[in-house]
């Protein structure tokens, strides 16, 4: 599967501090959203501007992006992250590049949310901070 175009070289399963500038056709940018799908800032705005996120859609596949509501509390976030992990498992032909969802505007720490992505398959690339937490 093609590698994402990036400004730094990183291991395949770890985003580290990679800055994504473009995606290969089979790659999906995973970002944190809010319940109204108002992609006004941060990674959500970037996903809308660059990768086809749809204003008004908070969750799921949108162009070459996938939204997870991180602003409606940890219970909602966890449920949507679990649905994402299941979706990714059903779409092994795609490679999902997960940002530090929930750790920006939503204000969570990786230790609080990384576990929501436990069990993600090889086609899910997690940020370094999440990988560290899952390896503890």
N, CA, C and O atoms as CSV, one atom per row, in Angstrom:
chain,resi,resn,atom,element,x,y,z
A,1,UNK,N,N,0.840,-1.168,0.000
A,1,UNK,CA,C,0.000,0.000,0.000
A,1,UNK,C,C,0.895,1.244,0.000
A,1,UNK,O,O,1.904,1.258,0.704
A,2,UNK,N,N,0.560,2.286,-0.764
A,2,UNK,CA,C,1.420,3.473,-0.819
A,2,UNK,C,C,1.535,4.157,0.538
A,2,UNK,O,O,0.601,4.146,1.341
A,3,UNK,N,N,2.692,4.748,0.772
A,3,UNK,CA,C,2.939,5.483,2.014
A,3,UNK,C,C,2.385,6.905,1.878
A,3,UNK,O,O,2.351,7.444,0.771
A,4,UNK,N,N,1.942,7.535,3.009
A,4,UNK,CA,C,1.483,8.916,2.908
A,4,UNK,C,C,2.654,9.832,2.597
A,4,UNK,O,O,3.781,9.596,3.030
A,5,UNK,N,N,2.369,10.870,1.846
A,5,UNK,CA,C,3.387,11.891,1.626
A,5,UNK,C,C,3.464,12.713,2.895
A,5,UNK,O,O,2.435,13.132,3.425
A,6,UNK,N,N,4.659,12.947,3.388
A,6,UNK,CA,C,4.822,13.616,4.673
A,6,UNK,C,C,6.117,14.399,4.693
A,6,UNK,O,O,6.967,14.261,3.813
A,7,UNK,N,N,6.244,15.221,5.714
A,7,UNK,CA,C,7.450,16.025,5.807
A,7,UNK,C,C,8.533,15.338,6.617
A,7,UNK,O,O,9.653,15.844,6.687
A,8,UNK,N,N,8.236,14.206,7.229
A,8,UNK,CA,C,9.229,13.468,8.001
A,8,UNK,C,C,9.027,11.981,7.763
A,8,UNK,O,O,7.917,11.549,7.457
A,9,UNK,N,N,10.085,11.197,7.900
A,9,UNK,CA,C,9.984,9.753,7.751
A,9,UNK,C,C,9.726,9.139,9.122
A,9,UNK,O,O,10.465,9.404,10.071
A,10,UNK,N,N,8.684,8.322,9.229
A,10,UNK,CA,C,8.326,7.693,10.505
A,10,UNK,C,C,7.959,6.236,10.262
A,10,UNK,O,O,7.643,5.863,9.132
A,11,UNK,N,N,7.995,5.398,11.308
A,11,UNK,CA,C,7.583,4.008,11.165
A,11,UNK,C,C,6.134,3.898,10.688
A,11,UNK,O,O,5.327,4.790,10.950
A,12,UNK,N,N,5.809,2.837,10.007
A,12,UNK,CA,C,4.486,2.656,9.411
A,12,UNK,C,C,3.354,2.658,10.428
A,12,UNK,O,O,2.273,3.157,10.116
A,13,UNK,N,N,3.552,2.122,11.634
A,13,UNK,CA,C,2.466,2.052,12.609
A,13,UNK,C,C,2.465,3.232,13.570
A,13,UNK,O,O,1.731,3.203,14.557
A,14,UNK,N,N,3.249,4.253,13.322
A,14,UNK,CA,C,3.389,5.308,14.306
A,14,UNK,C,C,3.493,6.659,13.608
A,14,UNK,O,O,4.416,6.893,12.827
A,15,UNK,N,N,2.552,7.537,13.891
A,15,UNK,CA,C,2.565,8.856,13.265
A,15,UNK,C,C,3.648,9.770,13.819
A,15,UNK,O,O,4.078,10.702,13.139
A,16,UNK,N,N,4.091,9.517,15.042
A,16,UNK,CA,C,5.080,10.373,15.690
A,16,UNK,C,C,4.655,11.827,15.560
A,16,UNK,O,O,3.503,12.168,15.826
A,17,UNK,N,N,5.574,12.675,15.154
A,17,UNK,CA,C,5.246,14.092,14.980
A,17,UNK,C,C,5.156,14.429,13.495
A,17,UNK,O,O,5.578,15.500,13.059
A,18,UNK,N,N,4.604,13.507,12.741
A,18,UNK,CA,C,4.474,13.654,11.307
A,18,UNK,C,C,3.473,14.763,10.983
A,18,UNK,O,O,2.441,14.900,11.640
A,19,UNK,N,N,3.791,15.529,9.985
A,19,UNK,CA,C,2.883,16.553,9.479
A,19,UNK,C,C,2.350,16.067,8.136
A,19,UNK,O,O,3.093,16.001,7.157
A,20,UNK,N,N,1.096,15.734,8.091
A,20,UNK,CA,C,0.487,15.201,6.873
A,20,UNK,C,C,0.132,16.370,5.963
A,20,UNK,O,O,-0.569,17.298,6.365
A,21,UNK,N,N,0.620,16.310,4.748
A,21,UNK,CA,C,0.329,17.370,3.788
A,21,UNK,C,C,-0.563,16.889,2.654
A,21,UNK,O,O,-1.265,17.686,2.031
A,22,UNK,N,N,-0.539,15.585,2.384
A,22,UNK,CA,C,-1.394,15.007,1.350
A,22,UNK,C,C,-1.544,13.519,1.649
A,22,UNK,O,O,-0.815,12.954,2.464
A,23,UNK,N,N,-2.497,12.907,0.976
A,23,UNK,CA,C,-2.783,11.490,1.197
A,23,UNK,C,C,-2.716,10.722,-0.118
A,23,UNK,O,O,-3.017,11.257,-1.185
A,24,UNK,N,N,-2.317,9.469,-0.019
A,24,UNK,CA,C,-2.443,8.557,-1.155
A,24,UNK,C,C,-3.936,8.217,-1.292
A,24,UNK,O,O,-4.693,8.406,-0.340
A,25,UNK,N,N,-4.364,7.728,-2.443
A,25,UNK,CA,C,-5.793,7.454,-2.653
A,25,UNK,C,C,-6.431,6.520,-1.624
A,25,UNK,O,O,-7.628,6.631,-1.358
A,26,UNK,N,N,-5.666,5.614,-1.047
A,26,UNK,CA,C,-6.239,4.656,-0.090
A,26,UNK,C,C,-6.057,5.083,1.373
A,26,UNK,O,O,-6.308,4.288,2.279
A,27,UNK,N,N,-5.631,6.309,1.611
A,27,UNK,CA,C,-5.397,6.769,2.975
A,27,UNK,C,C,-6.514,7.677,3.458
A,27,UNK,O,O,-7.101,8.445,2.696
A,28,UNK,N,N,-6.789,7.562,4.758
A,28,UNK,CA,C,-7.869,8.316,5.393
A,28,UNK,C,C,-7.306,9.066,6.596
A,28,UNK,O,O,-6.608,8.479,7.423
A,29,UNK,N,N,-7.603,10.347,6.697
A,29,UNK,CA,C,-7.179,11.229,7.786
A,29,UNK,C,C,-8.262,11.183,8.866
A,29,UNK,O,O,-9.406,11.558,8.607
A,30,UNK,N,N,-7.915,10.729,10.072
A,30,UNK,CA,C,-8.879,10.581,11.163
A,30,UNK,C,C,-8.725,11.759,12.117
A,30,UNK,O,O,-7.630,12.030,12.610
A,31,UNK,N,N,-9.834,12.460,12.373
A,31,UNK,CA,C,-9.800,13.703,13.140
A,31,UNK,C,C,-10.903,13.763,14.183
A,31,UNK,O,O,-11.890,13.033,14.102
A,32,UNK,N,N,-10.727,14.630,15.150
A,32,UNK,CA,C,-11.736,14.869,16.176
A,32,UNK,C,C,-12.741,15.899,15.705
A,32,UNK,O,O,-12.377,16.920,15.123
A,33,UNK,N,N,-14.007,15.621,15.961
A,33,UNK,CA,C,-15.103,16.479,15.531
A,33,UNK,C,C,-15.951,16.880,16.739
A,33,UNK,O,O,-15.589,16.604,17.882
A,34,UNK,N,N,-17.075,17.530,16.472
A,34,UNK,CA,C,-18.061,17.835,17.510
A,34,UNK,C,C,-19.415,17.324,17.032
A,34,UNK,O,O,-19.554,16.926,15.876
A,35,UNK,N,N,-20.410,17.332,17.911
A,35,UNK,CA,C,-21.688,16.703,17.587
A,35,UNK,C,C,-22.421,17.348,16.419
A,35,UNK,O,O,-23.233,16.695,15.763
A,36,UNK,N,N,-22.148,18.610,16.154
A,36,UNK,CA,C,-22.824,19.281,15.042
A,36,UNK,C,C,-22.043,19.199,13.731
A,36,UNK,O,O,-22.531,19.630,12.686
A,37,UNK,N,N,-20.834,18.649,13.788
A,37,UNK,CA,C,-20.018,18.571,12.578
A,37,UNK,C,C,-19.589,19.937,12.073
A,37,UNK,O,O,-19.372,20.127,10.876
A,38,UNK,N,N,-19.467,20.890,12.996
A,38,UNK,CA,C,-18.999,22.234,12.646
A,38,UNK,C,C,-17.471,22.204,12.658
A,38,UNK,O,O,-16.846,22.403,13.700
A,39,UNK,N,N,-16.891,21.957,11.513
A,39,UNK,CA,C,-15.446,21.770,11.378
A,39,UNK,C,C,-14.744,23.119,11.261
A,39,UNK,O,O,-14.164,23.439,10.223
A,40,UNK,N,N,-14.801,23.907,12.334
A,40,UNK,CA,C,-14.312,25.278,12.290
A,40,UNK,C,C,-12.858,25.484,12.635
A,40,UNK,O,O,-12.306,26.541,12.332
A,41,UNK,N,N,-12.213,24.510,13.260
A,41,UNK,CA,C,-10.825,24.720,13.657
A,41,UNK,C,C,-10.059,23.420,13.781
A,41,UNK,O,O,-10.621,22.332,13.659
A,42,UNK,N,N,-8.772,23.552,14.026
A,42,UNK,CA,C,-7.894,22.415,14.265
A,42,UNK,C,C,-7.876,21.408,13.128
A,42,UNK,O,O,-7.995,21.758,11.953
A,43,UNK,N,N,-7.723,20.143,13.515
A,43,UNK,CA,C,-7.650,19.062,12.526
A,43,UNK,C,C,-8.963,18.920,11.756
A,43,UNK,O,O,-8.960,18.500,10.599
A,44,UNK,N,N,-10.086,19.269,12.394
A,44,UNK,CA,C,-11.374,19.171,11.705
A,44,UNK,C,C,-11.431,20.138,10.531
A,44,UNK,O,O,-11.884,19.777,9.445
A,45,UNK,N,N,-10.977,21.354,10.748
A,45,UNK,CA,C,-10.960,22.345,9.659
A,45,UNK,C,C,-10.007,21.896,8.547
A,45,UNK,O,O,-10.316,22.017,7.362
A,46,UNK,N,N,-8.832,21.372,8.956
A,46,UNK,CA,C,-7.862,20.871,7.990
A,46,UNK,C,C,-8.474,19.742,7.165
A,46,UNK,O,O,-8.293,19.683,5.948
A,47,UNK,N,N,-9.208,18.833,7.844
A,47,UNK,CA,C,-9.858,17.720,7.146
A,47,UNK,C,C,-10.893,18.232,6.154
A,47,UNK,O,O,-11.026,17.687,5.059
A,48,UNK,N,N,-11.620,19.268,6.529
A,48,UNK,CA,C,-12.619,19.835,5.620
A,48,UNK,C,C,-11.942,20.535,4.438
A,48,UNK,O,O,-12.354,20.370,3.290
A,49,UNK,N,N,-10.915,21.306,4.729
A,49,UNK,CA,C,-10.234,22.064,3.675
A,49,UNK,C,C,-9.456,21.172,2.705
A,49,UNK,O,O,-9.381,21.467,1.512
A,50,UNK,N,N,-8.874,20.078,3.219
A,50,UNK,CA,C,-7.947,19.289,2.403
A,50,UNK,C,C,-8.439,17.893,2.013
A,50,UNK,O,O,-8.076,17.382,0.954
A,51,UNK,N,N,-9.275,17.269,2.874
A,51,UNK,CA,C,-9.543,15.845,2.678
A,51,UNK,C,C,-11.023,15.472,2.598
A,51,UNK,O,O,-11.369,14.300,2.743
A,52,UNK,N,N,-11.889,16.440,2.371
A,52,UNK,CA,C,-13.288,16.130,2.077
A,52,UNK,C,C,-14.228,15.970,3.249
A,52,UNK,O,O,-15.338,15.468,3.067
A,53,UNK,N,N,-13.832,16.378,4.458
A,53,UNK,CA,C,-14.774,16.337,5.582
A,53,UNK,C,C,-15.961,17.230,5.230
A,53,UNK,O,O,-15.802,18.266,4.584
A,54,UNK,N,N,-17.146,16.818,5.660
A,54,UNK,CA,C,-18.387,17.494,5.284
A,54,UNK,C,C,-18.937,18.284,6.470
A,54,UNK,O,O,-19.161,17.736,7.549
A,55,UNK,N,N,-19.149,19.582,6.246
A,55,UNK,CA,C,-19.741,20.439,7.274
A,55,UNK,C,C,-21.107,19.863,7.646
A,55,UNK,O,O,-21.929,19.599,6.768
A,56,UNK,N,N,-21.349,19.668,8.938
A,56,UNK,CA,C,-22.616,19.131,9.410
A,56,UNK,C,C,-22.595,17.623,9.666
A,56,UNK,O,O,-23.547,17.093,10.239
A,57,UNK,N,N,-21.545,16.926,9.262
A,57,UNK,CA,C,-21.417,15.489,9.532
A,57,UNK,C,C,-20.337,15.307,10.587
A,57,UNK,O,O,-19.166,15.601,10.348
A,58,UNK,N,N,-20.739,14.822,11.755
A,58,UNK,CA,C,-19.781,14.726,12.863
A,58,UNK,C,C,-18.995,13.426,12.875
A,58,UNK,O,O,-17.841,13.407,13.303
A,59,UNK,N,N,-19.592,12.358,12.421
A,59,UNK,CA,C,-18.954,11.038,12.555
A,59,UNK,C,C,-18.908,10.310,11.233
A,59,UNK,O,O,-19.781,10.456,10.378
A,60,UNK,N,N,-17.847,9.509,11.092
A,60,UNK,CA,C,-17.775,8.590,9.967
A,60,UNK,C,C,-16.944,9.079,8.809
A,60,UNK,O,O,-16.317,10.137,8.851
A,61,UNK,N,N,-16.965,8.265,7.776
A,61,UNK,CA,C,-16.175,8.510,6.571
A,61,UNK,C,C,-16.756,9.687,5.799
A,61,UNK,O,O,-17.958,9.758,5.538
A,62,UNK,N,N,-15.869,10.606,5.443
A,62,UNK,CA,C,-16.243,11.815,4.712
A,62,UNK,C,C,-15.113,12.112,3.738
A,62,UNK,O,O,-14.080,12.643,4.143
A,63,UNK,N,N,-15.283,11.788,2.487
A,63,UNK,CA,C,-14.195,11.957,1.532
A,63,UNK,C,C,-13.022,11.078,1.953
A,63,UNK,O,O,-13.182,9.872,2.143
A,64,UNK,N,N,-11.835,11.687,2.100
A,64,UNK,CA,C,-10.657,10.956,2.585
A,64,UNK,C,C,-10.396,11.281,4.044
A,64,UNK,O,O,-9.246,11.378,4.474
A,65,UNK,N,N,-11.468,11.449,4.801
A,65,UNK,CA,C,-11.334,11.717,6.231
A,65,UNK,C,C,-12.403,10.931,6.988
A,65,UNK,O,O,-13.391,10.468,6.418
A,66,UNK,N,N,-12.168,10.800,8.292
A,66,UNK,CA,C,-13.099,10.083,9.160
A,66,UNK,C,C,-13.198,10.868,10.454
A,66,UNK,O,O,-12.188,11.086,11.123
A,67,UNK,N,N,-14.408,11.300,10.820
A,67,UNK,CA,C,-14.615,12.089,12.023
A,67,UNK,C,C,-15.055,11.263,13.213
A,67,UNK,O,O,-15.814,10.303,13.078
A,68,UNK,N,N,-14.560,11.656,14.397
A,68,UNK,CA,C,-14.948,11.063,15.669
A,68,UNK,C,C,-15.305,12.215,16.601
A,68,UNK,O,O,-14.483,13.104,16.822
A,69,UNK,N,N,-16.523,12.213,17.151
A,69,UNK,CA,C,-16.946,13.278,18.064
A,69,UNK,C,C,-16.175,13.148,19.373
A,69,UNK,O,O,-16.352,12.190,20.125
A,70,UNK,N,N,-15.325,14.121,19.625
A,70,UNK,CA,C,-14.517,14.135,20.856
A,70,UNK,C,C,-15.018,15.178,21.841
A,70,UNK,O,O,-14.474,15.290,22.940
A,71,UNK,N,N,-16.035,15.940,21.479
A,71,UNK,CA,C,-16.467,17.078,22.281
A,71,UNK,C,C,-17.720,16.814,23.116
A,71,UNK,O,O,-18.145,17.695,23.864
A,72,UNK,N,N,-18.312,15.647,23.011
A,72,UNK,CA,C,-19.576,15.356,23.698
A,72,UNK,C,C,-19.390,14.463,24.915
A,72,UNK,O,O,-20.341,13.820,25.359
A,73,UNK,N,N,-18.183,14.414,25.460
A,73,UNK,CA,C,-17.899,13.605,26.639
A,73,UNK,C,C,-17.192,12.312,26.287
A,73,UNK,O,O,-17.222,11.844,25.149
A,74,UNK,N,N,-16.553,11.749,27.308
A,74,UNK,CA,C,-15.748,10.541,27.090
A,74,UNK,C,C,-16.577,9.333,26.671
A,74,UNK,O,O,-16.100,8.501,25.899
A,75,UNK,N,N,-17.822,9.219,27.169
A,75,UNK,CA,C,-18.640,8.060,26.783
A,75,UNK,C,C,-18.937,8.060,25.285
A,75,UNK,O,O,-18.833,7.026,24.625
A,76,UNK,N,N,-19.306,9.220,24.756
A,76,UNK,CA,C,-19.582,9.339,23.318
A,76,UNK,C,C,-18.302,9.104,22.525
A,76,UNK,O,O,-18.298,8.370,21.537
A,77,UNK,N,N,-17.228,9.727,22.963
A,77,UNK,CA,C,-15.929,9.575,22.299
A,77,UNK,C,C,-15.545,8.099,22.243
A,77,UNK,O,O,-15.175,7.590,21.185
A,78,UNK,N,N,-15.631,7.421,23.373
A,78,UNK,CA,C,-15.247,6.005,23.406
A,78,UNK,C,C,-16.103,5.174,22.465
A,78,UNK,O,O,-15.570,4.339,21.734
A,79,UNK,N,N,-17.404,5.376,22.463
A,79,UNK,CA,C,-18.294,4.610,21.592
A,79,UNK,C,C,-17.962,4.854,20.115
A,79,UNK,O,O,-17.922,3.915,19.320
A,80,UNK,N,N,-17.728,6.110,19.759
A,80,UNK,CA,C,-17.411,6.411,18.364
A,80,UNK,C,C,-16.030,5.884,17.975
A,80,UNK,O,O,-15.832,5.450,16.840
A,81,UNK,N,N,-15.083,5.919,18.897
A,81,UNK,CA,C,-13.762,5.346,18.611
A,81,UNK,C,C,-13.874,3.841,18.393
A,81,UNK,O,O,-13.217,3.293,17.506
A,82,UNK,N,N,-14.690,3.174,19.185
A,82,UNK,CA,C,-14.887,1.730,19.012
A,82,UNK,C,C,-15.540,1.440,17.653
A,82,UNK,O,O,-15.170,0.480,16.977
A,83,UNK,N,N,-16.504,2.266,17.261
A,83,UNK,CA,C,-17.118,2.086,15.937
A,83,UNK,C,C,-16.092,2.311,14.833
A,83,UNK,O,O,-16.094,1.613,13.820
A,84,UNK,N,N,-15.215,3.293,15.038
A,84,UNK,CA,C,-14.155,3.536,14.064
A,84,UNK,C,C,-13.244,2.310,13.933
A,84,UNK,O,O,-12.938,1.887,12.818
A,85,UNK,N,N,-12.811,1.738,15.057
A,85,UNK,CA,C,-11.927,0.567,15.029
A,85,UNK,C,C,-12.612,-0.574,14.265
A,85,UNK,O,O,-11.967,-1.270,13.481
A,86,UNK,N,N,-13.911,-0.764,14.492
A,86,UNK,CA,C,-14.647,-1.804,13.775
A,86,UNK,C,C,-14.731,-1.476,12.281
A,86,UNK,O,O,-14.564,-2.360,11.441
A,87,UNK,N,N,-14.987,-0.216,11.952
A,87,UNK,CA,C,-15.049,0.220,10.552
A,87,UNK,C,C,-13.712,-0.030,9.853
A,87,UNK,O,O,-13.670,-0.541,8.735
A,88,UNK,N,N,-12.633,0.334,10.521
A,88,UNK,CA,C,-11.299,0.128,9.944
A,88,UNK,C,C,-11.036,-1.358,9.702
A,88,UNK,O,O,-10.440,-1.726,8.689
A,89,UNK,N,N,-11.478,-2.211,10.625
A,89,UNK,CA,C,-11.290,-3.653,10.462
A,89,UNK,C,C,-12.047,-4.178,9.239
A,89,UNK,O,O,-11.604,-5.127,8.593
A,90,UNK,N,N,-13.182,-3.561,8.927
A,90,UNK,CA,C,-13.984,-3.972,7.766
A,90,UNK,C,C,-13.428,-3.417,6.453
A,90,UNK,O,O,-13.858,-3.813,5.370
A,91,UNK,N,N,-12.470,-2.498,6.562
A,91,UNK,CA,C,-11.924,-1.842,5.368
A,91,UNK,C,C,-10.403,-1.945,5.349
A,91,UNK,O,O,-9.690,-0.942,5.390
A,92,UNK,N,N,-9.931,-3.182,5.286
A,92,UNK,CA,C,-8.485,-3.450,5.292
A,92,UNK,C,C,-7.771,-2.857,4.081
A,92,UNK,O,O,-6.549,-2.711,4.093
A,93,UNK,N,N,-8.520,-2.517,3.045
A,93,UNK,CA,C,-7.914,-1.923,1.851
A,93,UNK,C,C,-7.519,-0.460,2.066
A,93,UNK,O,O,-6.812,0.128,1.247
A,94,UNK,N,N,-7.984,0.117,3.175
A,94,UNK,CA,C,-7.669,1.517,3.493
A,94,UNK,C,C,-6.653,1.593,4.626
A,94,UNK,O,O,-6.543,0.675,5.438
A,95,UNK,N,N,-5.917,2.689,4.670
A,95,UNK,CA,C,-4.952,2.953,5.749
A,95,UNK,C,C,-5.405,4.228,6.459
A,95,UNK,O,O,-5.518,5.282,5.833
A,96,UNK,N,N,-5.664,4.132,7.759
A,96,UNK,CA,C,-6.220,5.223,8.551
A,96,UNK,C,C,-5.120,5.893,9.367
A,96,UNK,O,O,-4.470,5.246,10.188
A,97,UNK,N,N,-4.913,7.175,9.145
A,97,UNK,CA,C,-3.903,7.949,9.859
A,97,UNK,C,C,-4.611,8.739,10.947
A,97,UNK,O,O,-5.296,9.722,10.663
A,98,UNK,N,N,-4.448,8.311,12.191
A,98,UNK,CA,C,-5.172,8.893,13.314
A,98,UNK,C,C,-4.361,10.037,13.919
A,98,UNK,O,O,-3.206,9.855,14.306
A,99,UNK,N,N,-4.973,11.210,13.997
A,99,UNK,CA,C,-4.345,12.334,14.683
A,99,UNK,C,C,-4.503,12.122,16.193
A,99,UNK,O,O,-5.100,11.131,16.611
A,100,UNK,N,N,-3.988,13.018,17.000
A,100,UNK,CA,C,-4.192,12.932,18.459
A,100,UNK,C,C,-5.615,13.384,18.784
A,100,UNK,O,O,-5.824,14.398,19.449
A,101,UNK,N,N,-6.594,12.607,18.297
A,101,UNK,CA,C,-7.999,12.971,18.474
A,101,UNK,C,C,-8.322,13.139,19.952
A,101,UNK,O,O,-7.980,12.297,20.782
A,102,UNK,N,N,-8.985,14.241,20.257
A,102,UNK,CA,C,-9.394,14.522,21.632
A,102,UNK,C,C,-8.359,15.228,22.466
A,102,UNK,O,O,-8.660,15.649,23.583
A,103,UNK,N,N,-7.149,15.372,21.965
A,103,UNK,CA,C,-6.059,15.939,22.766
A,103,UNK,C,C,-5.754,17.397,22.422
A,103,UNK,O,O,-4.784,17.965,22.925
A,104,UNK,N,N,-6.562,17.989,21.585
A,104,UNK,CA,C,-6.393,19.400,21.238
A,104,UNK,C,C,-7.493,20.205,21.889
A,104,UNK,O,O,-7.475,20.432,23.099
A,105,UNK,N,N,-8.446,20.636,21.091
A,105,UNK,CA,C,-9.545,21.474,21.560
A,105,UNK,C,C,-10.364,20.773,22.643
A,105,UNK,O,O,-10.811,21.431,23.582
A,106,UNK,N,N,-10.575,19.464,22.543
A,106,UNK,CA,C,-11.375,18.726,23.533
A,106,UNK,C,C,-10.688,18.654,24.894
A,106,UNK,O,O,-11.359,18.522,25.917
A,107,UNK,N,N,-9.363,18.740,24.918
A,107,UNK,CA,C,-8.634,18.859,26.171
A,107,UNK,C,C,-8.283,17.586,26.915
A,107,UNK,O,O,-7.864,17.657,28.070
A,108,UNK,N,N,-8.437,16.431,26.302
A,108,UNK,CA,C,-8.069,15.181,26.972
A,108,UNK,C,C,-6.578,14.910,26.812
A,108,UNK,O,O,-5.913,15.467,25.938
A,109,UNK,N,N,-6.077,14.042,27.679
A,109,UNK,CA,C,-4.689,13.593,27.596
A,109,UNK,C,C,-4.663,12.230,26.896
A,109,UNK,O,O,-5.638,11.481,26.965
A,110,UNK,N,N,-3.551,11.907,26.223
A,110,UNK,CA,C,-3.451,10.593,25.582
A,110,UNK,C,C,-3.757,9.442,26.547
A,110,UNK,O,O,-4.370,8.451,26.149
A,111,UNK,N,N,-3.343,9.563,27.791
A,111,UNK,CA,C,-3.599,8.494,28.770
A,111,UNK,C,C,-5.095,8.253,28.970
A,111,UNK,O,O,-5.498,7.142,29.312
A,112,UNK,N,N,-5.913,9.270,28.764
A,112,UNK,CA,C,-7.357,9.136,28.939
A,112,UNK,C,C,-8.040,8.472,27.740
A,112,UNK,O,O,-9.082,7.835,27.900
A,113,UNK,N,N,-7.471,8.612,26.557
A,113,UNK,CA,C,-8.207,8.202,25.359
A,113,UNK,C,C,-7.529,7.145,24.493
A,113,UNK,O,O,-8.191,6.528,23.658
A,114,UNK,N,N,-6.249,6.923,24.665
A,114,UNK,CA,C,-5.546,5.959,23.805
A,114,UNK,C,C,-6.181,4.575,23.865
A,114,UNK,O,O,-6.246,3.879,22.852
A,115,UNK,N,N,-6.641,4.178,25.027
A,115,UNK,CA,C,-7.258,2.861,25.189
A,115,UNK,C,C,-8.487,2.645,24.330
A,115,UNK,O,O,-8.860,1.504,24.056
A,116,UNK,N,N,-9.127,3.736,23.899
A,116,UNK,CA,C,-10.292,3.619,23.028
A,116,UNK,C,C,-9.920,2.981,21.690
A,116,UNK,O,O,-10.781,2.462,20.980
A,117,UNK,N,N,-8.637,3.024,21.357
A,117,UNK,CA,C,-8.161,2.503,20.075
A,117,UNK,C,C,-7.452,1.158,20.217
A,117,UNK,O,O,-6.862,0.659,19.259
A,118,UNK,N,N,-7.511,0.572,21.415
A,118,UNK,CA,C,-6.895,-0.743,21.640
A,118,UNK,C,C,-7.529,-1.752,20.688
A,118,UNK,O,O,-8.741,-1.746,20.472
A,119,UNK,N,N,-6.709,-2.597,20.135
A,119,UNK,CA,C,-7.202,-3.624,19.224
A,119,UNK,C,C,-7.319,-3.169,17.776
A,119,UNK,O,O,-7.759,-3.934,16.917
A,120,UNK,N,N,-6.927,-1.931,17.502
A,120,UNK,CA,C,-6.971,-1.460,16.108
A,120,UNK,C,C,-6.017,-2.298,15.259
A,120,UNK,O,O,-4.953,-2.705,15.725
A,121,UNK,N,N,-6.395,-2.545,14.046
A,121,UNK,CA,C,-5.605,-3.389,13.146
A,121,UNK,C,C,-4.380,-2.699,12.584
A,121,UNK,O,O,-4.113,-1.531,12.869
A,122,UNK,N,N,-3.646,-3.440,11.787
A,122,UNK,CA,C,-2.412,-2.946,11.176
A,122,UNK,C,C,-2.647,-1.788,10.212
A,122,UNK,O,O,-1.716,-1.048,9.894
A,123,UNK,N,N,-3.865,-1.629,9.752
A,123,UNK,CA,C,-4.157,-0.534,8.821
A,123,UNK,C,C,-4.523,0.770,9.538
A,123,UNK,O,O,-4.906,1.748,8.898
A,124,UNK,N,N,-4.404,0.777,10.857
A,124,UNK,CA,C,-4.651,1.982,11.654
A,124,UNK,C,C,-3.317,2.467,12.209
A,124,UNK,O,O,-2.667,1.770,12.988
A,125,UNK,N,N,-2.921,3.659,11.802
A,125,UNK,CA,C,-1.661,4.254,12.243
A,125,UNK,C,C,-1.983,5.252,13.344
A,125,UNK,O,O,-2.656,6.257,13.115
A,126,UNK,N,N,-1.487,4.957,14.553
A,126,UNK,CA,C,-1.780,5.798,15.717
A,126,UNK,C,C,-0.655,6.786,15.988
A,126,UNK,O,O,0.493,6.547,15.615
A,127,UNK,N,N,-0.991,7.906,16.645
A,127,UNK,CA,C,0.080,8.834,17.027
A,127,UNK,C,C,0.999,8.201,18.065
A,127,UNK,O,O,0.584,7.327,18.827
A,128,UNK,N,N,2.232,8.643,18.086
A,128,UNK,CA,C,3.224,8.105,19.008
A,128,UNK,C,C,2.742,8.141,20.453
A,128,UNK,O,O,2.978,7.194,21.203
A,129,UNK,N,N,2.071,9.216,20.855
A,129,UNK,CA,C,1.603,9.341,22.237
A,129,UNK,C,C,0.585,8.251,22.575
A,129,UNK,O,O,0.573,7.760,23.703
A,130,UNK,N,N,-0.257,7.867,21.635
A,130,UNK,CA,C,-1.232,6.807,21.875
A,130,UNK,C,C,-0.526,5.453,21.933
A,130,UNK,O,O,-0.836,4.621,22.785
A,131,UNK,N,N,0.415,5.241,21.029
A,131,UNK,CA,C,1.159,3.985,21.004
A,131,UNK,C,C,1.885,3.768,22.332
A,131,UNK,O,O,1.863,2.667,22.884
A,132,UNK,N,N,2.520,4.808,22.835
A,132,UNK,CA,C,3.212,4.695,24.139
A,132,UNK,C,C,2.243,4.280,25.244
A,132,UNK,O,O,2.565,3.415,26.058
A,133,UNK,N,N,1.076,4.881,25.275
A,133,UNK,CA,C,0.087,4.551,26.306
A,133,UNK,C,C,-0.395,3.110,26.166
A,133,UNK,O,O,-0.565,2.417,27.169
A,134,UNK,N,N,-0.614,2.659,24.954
A,134,UNK,CA,C,-1.102,1.296,24.738
A,134,UNK,C,C,-0.046,0.251,25.067
A,134,UNK,O,O,-0.382,-0.895,25.365
A,135,UNK,N,N,1.223,0.630,25.017
A,135,UNK,CA,C,2.303,-0.312,25.326
A,135,UNK,C,C,2.592,-0.408,26.818
A,135,UNK,O,O,3.375,-1.263,27.232
A,136,UNK,N,N,1.995,0.424,27.617
A,136,UNK,CA,C,2.226,0.391,29.079
A,136,UNK,C,C,1.581,-0.797,29.705
A,136,UNK,O,O,1.672,-0.982,30.919
